Amino acid sequence: MAEIIPAILPEDFDDLEEKLGIVAGRVPYVQIDAEDGTLNNKVSWPYKGDKSSFMRITEEVEGFPFWEDVSFEAHLMIKDPAEEAEDWITAGAERVVVHYEAFEDKDELSRFLSTLKNRFDVGKTYLGVEVGLAVNFDTPIQQILPHVLQADFIQLMSIRETGKQGSQFEPDTFERLRELKETYPDTIVSIDGGVTLEYAEELIEHGADRLVVGSGIFGAEDPEEALFDFLDLVQK
């Protein structure tokens, strides 16, 4: 069964807490989009304004909001994910997603993926953390193939402007998903960007394992009802 992962692009800590409150206890995972403005023009919490609320969490002064009711994955759309990843893990992230495009040196990407995966391998330690590799829509699938098995899952961005919720889904994502699944059929593939109920059903038919949904839930008139609509779809 495919997994629905609500995506939050938090303006600030209060916005994060409010949106987490809508989905906590209803889904196993939520994705936190973290942007520092280097991979796109968007800056989100905790890189926007005062970072003290995040520092209190990493220093274990307080816990992540609703940490007892929902796990989270950190989607790091930032310049130096290798330096920041462990802070997010300390904050409680059970999945960390880094971008292929954030690494100019692909050997460095390989070392990072291997090191983090080996250190936090879910089969080796109670500190189990999944390491995901995100790839922008315009990046050819062939470029990431050498790194697929170094990650626990691949996150295909299905919009052209990464990090902008409300963008239109790109139908060529179906072909990209097919290409990846034909080469690595056992690899977990997550689709992120512009996912509506209509596209969600077709993506699942094409083999998508996880669907990351932002504006499809939080941009709806009734986010809670929208979430249940997505959950009903995957539970058919």
Secondary structure, 3 states (H helix, E strand, C coil): CCEEEEEECCCCHHHHHHHHHHHECCECEEEEEEEECCCCCCECCCCCCCCHHHHHHHCCCCCCCCCCCCEEEEEEECCCHHHHHHHHHHHCCCEEEEEHHHCCCHHHHHHHHHHHHHHCCCCCCCCCCEEEEEECCCCCHHHHHHHHHHCCEEEEECCCCCCCCCCCCCCCHHHHHHHHHHHCCCCEEEEECCCCHHHHHHHHHCCCCEEEECHHHHCCCCHHHHHHHHHHHHCC
